[in-house]
């Protein structure tokens, strides 16, 4: 849902033509599965202490794509991307490449996204497939926990630092509360607290902005789709497109975000786009495809308030999609051994330079001293 605002300006337009997307993937998926399986592992470590691996790992019954880059002796960070369906792995080198001297950077294409989607998707996406293969918060939480257990054993580490952005923030909350023994600390950016409430809040806020700017086109669209929740991705896509339009007014320069060369090819770009759309259908829910809504099952205010690890929340002051009023209310209610709320001025939803700088400061000033070299 969320990294697309920075990396994929055209992605939401696809939602308006989703029927076309559903029935035109057979050949691409069949070719891509074979290609991925033939190139499932690479390791270009340049020293005994350097780790640089990209491969599929069998997690919770399916192959899932991970990348592990950094110094073996350093603490590991597991990144949970937004969307769902918008992996950070293709952009990790440009965002976090400099961190690899001080941390082990782990990116994961979650179930339904990126290369994980590409290798597991059927030849044809049908309502029957959506019905029998739903994406759920519980399922993806189980994926994340099993992946973490694998990583700790493989890297011979005691615990992992967990970071989630947007959709990944809700996933990170679930993982860290369910298995606090696996994690040193949790950092969330643009936290998805109660997405149903978020979208209703967003609708009213965007409507007010459109009125103040005499944006009649947006007003007409908002009137036509009505208030959320929606039972189809068409209406949700229209709302998200308007939100994105107003978010762009507060986005910093994104030219520093570059697609890594190994992902800059037709096959990977296709899977990024298709996985994004597939996951969005599951996230919103759509009666045409018999896809149940993930957001209807997510409300962190109900039973996700008790943390046994330190919690740090980074919030953009100009974030419309996950507004500061809702994330601050959640932060005030949570109980943790230590917690901090960092509000960034002139920052919108998702990841930009100010967010990455705030993440780094949290790592250096709070988490690493707390760990005392025990990793």
C-alpha positions, -999 to +999 in steps of 0.1 A: +000+000+000+027+024+010+061+022-006+043+027-039+040+064-031+077+069-034+087+043-060+057+035-083+039+066-094+017+047-118+008+017-097-026+028-085-038+033-120-036-004-124-064-009-099-089+007-123-081-020-149-077-049-125-098-073-146-072-071-174-044-078-150-061-110-137-062-129-169-030-121-188-002-136-167+000-173-178+031-172-200+051-147-178+045-168-146+055-201-162+087-187-176+096-168-145+093-197-121+119-217-141+142-187-144+141-180-106+147-216-096+177-218-119+192-187-102+181-191-066+213-184-048+242-161-051+270-153-027+297-128-037+313-124-003+346-106-007+360-116+028+354-142+055+335-116+075+314-103+046+280-118+038+262-111+006+235-136-002+203-137-022+181-168-023+148-185-018+142-201+016+113-225+023+092-206+049+058-218+061+054-242+032+065-219+002+097-205-013+102-169-001+129-145-013+154-130+011+186-110+008+213-108+035+241-082+032+266-069+057+293-079+081+288-113+098+300-099+132+274-071+132+238-070+146+211-081+121+181-060+111+150-076+095+131-051+074+093-056+069+082-037+038+049-019+032+021-026+008+015-054+014+032-062-019+058-035-022+092-051-013+122-030-003+147-055-017+150-039-051+158-005-035+178-017-004+212-009-019+204+027-025+186+032+009+206+010+033+238+001+014+259+023+036+246+006+067+262-027+057+294-019+074+276-017+108+247-041+104+235-071+086+207-059+064+180-085+057+152-078+032+123-102+027+098-103-002+067-112+018+042-137+007+024-122-023+051-097-032+081-094-056+101-125-063+082-145-037+050-138-056+067-145-089+078-180-080+045-190-063+018-174-084-004-196-105-005-194-143-039-177-140-053-157-111-089-166-106-116-160-079-110-197-068-073-190-063-081-159-041-106-179-021-083-209-015-051-188-010-060-158+011-034-134+025-041-129+062-023-110+089-020-142+110-005-162+081+021-135+074+029-131+111+036-169+111+058-164+080+078-137+097+083-156+129+095-188+111+118-166+089+133-150+121+139-184+137+156-195+105+178-164+104+189-166+140+200-202+135+216-195+101+235-164+112+242-177+147+227-146+164+209-143+197+182-119+185+172-096+156+163-059+154+129-056+138+118-027+116+085-023+098+072+005+076+035+011+069+018-023+064+050-038+076+046-019+109+015-038+118+032-071+109+061-061+130+039-053+160+022-087+157+056-105+154+073-087+183+043-091+207+039-128+199+076-137+201+095-110+220+122-135+227+134-132+191+139-095+190+161-068+206+137-040+197+110-029+173+110+002+152+079+012+133+074+040+106+040+052+094+024+027+117-009+011+105-030+010+137-065+005+126-066+007+088-104+009+086-104+039+109-073+053+091-091+053+058-123+069+072-101+096+088-082+100+055-114+104+035-126+133+056-092+149+057-088+147+019-123+159+014-115+190+035-083+196+017-100+193-017-127+218-006-101+243+006-083+241-027-115+241-048-103+208-062-137+199-078-123+169-097-113+152-064-145+163-047-165+147-074-145+114-072-149+113-034-186+119-037-189+091-062-171+064-041-186+074-008-172+067+026-150+036+033-148+007+039-151-005+003-158-040-010-139-034-042-104-022-051-117+002-077-131+027-051-102+021-028-078+028-057-095+061-064-092+072-028-055+062-026-048+081-058-062+113-043-043+107-011-011+102-031-017+135-050-018+155-018+010+134-002+033+144-031+032+180-019+052+170+012+075+144-003+112+151-003+134+145-033+132+107-042+159+108-069+183+090-044+160+059-045+174+037-072+164+003-085+193-021-081+206-034-115+197-070-108+160-060-104+160-037-134+146-061-159+112-069-174+105-100-154+112-085-119+094-053-127+064-073-138+064-093-106+068-061-085+037-046-102+016-078-102+024-087-066+016-052-056-018-054-072-025-090-060-017-080-024-038-049-026-068-069-036-063-090-005-056-060+017-088-041+007-109-071-001-130-075-032-163-094-036-157-100-073-126-121-065-139-136-033-110-119-015-115-112+021-102-079+036-070-079+056-077-045+070-110-057+086-090-080+108-064-054+119-068-032+150-037-028+171-057-010+198-075-042+208-048-066+219-015-053+207-005-029+235+018-049+257+054-050+245+083-068+263+109-051+242+118-014+235+095+003+209+103+033+187+078+049+164+087+073+136+059+095+123+058+120+095+040+152+105+025+155+070+016+118+067-020+116+055-024+079+050-014+069+086-020+103+104-001+114+135-033+118+155-040+080+153-004+068+157+002+091+187-030+078+203-017+042+198+018+051+211+003+067+243-016+035+250+012+010+245+033-004+275+069-012+269+102-014+287+112+017+268+093+037+241+100+068+220+078+087+195+098+106+169+077+132+149+095+144+117+085+178+103+078+182+066+077+144+062+049+124+046+041+087+045+067+060+041+105+063+036+125+093+027+159+107+038+146+121+070+131+087+080+163+068+072+183+093+092+159+089+122+162+051+119+200+053+120+200+076+151+176+052+169+200+024+161+231+042+172+218+062+202+193+037+217+194+002+205+232-005+201+240+008+236+212-013+250+226-044+233+261-038+248+278-057+220+258-089+228+247-100+193 
